Amino acid sequence: MNVIGVGVDIVEVNRIEAAIKRFGDRFLKKIYTDIEIKYCNTGKLACQHFAGKFATKEAVYKTLNIDCVIKWMEIEIRNSEQGQPYVVLHGRVKKIAKEKNISSVFVSISHIKTRAVASAVAVM
């Protein structure tokens, strides 16, 4: 396994919370897939989860070294039954990853009340 890229990002939870309050579903549907929205809304810490997913999307974007505008929903962060996050790429982003011979992107997310941080590693 060869490492192709590494990315990290940190997001303030209150910025995501403010965007959700201001723009509601319009914001959510622009950034997150239905699967991500359902997962984030299942607990008391919805805004922390949304912030974590957003930070993860940014970290993945950085690992792929994409030099064009993408749709954030093309980077989907799902969770296994045990809660472990994993990446599913769609559309243009999936095509870019394939062209770069990226076979997987591994991610890790952590959050506290005020911040969410994520790291990503793309491998060949």
Secondary structure by P-SEA (a helix, b strand, c coil): ccccccccccccaaaaaaaaaacaaaaaaacccaaaaaaaacccaaaaaaaaaaaaaaaaaaaaccccccccccbbbbbcccbbbbbbbccaaaaaaaaaccccccccccccccbbbbbbbbcc
